[in-house]
Amino acid sequence: MTTVHLLITGKVQGVFYRATAAEQAKKRHLSGWIRNTEEGAVEATVSGSDEAVDQFIAWCRQGPKGARVENVIITSKPDDGLVGFEVIR
C-alpha cells in the first residue's frame, strides 16, 4: 500500500480536473481526496497499490482535456486509513 500527497500546478482549475481525477482514482480503486487550493493549484492525497498510485500520478501529469499541467509535486505519506474517494469543494 502506497500513500502520497500531490500538488498539481498549471491550468488545473475550471477544466473539470477534480471530477475527472476522481473518476480515474475510483477506476483504480484508490482511496483519498482531491480539492482546489486558494493559490490556483489542485491537491490530492491517494492511497492504494503501488501500480495504481503510479498510474494515477501518470494521469495527473496530463490531466483532462483543457488542462495544462506544469508540475506535480509528490510527497510520500504514512497510510492514514482513507476509505473511498472524495472531491472536496
Buried (B, 14 or more C-beta within 10 A) or exposed (E): EBBBBBBBBBBBBEBBBBEBBBBBBEEBEBBBBBBBEEEEBBBBBBBBEEEBBBBBBEBBEEBBEEBEBEEBEEEEEEEEEBEEBBBEE
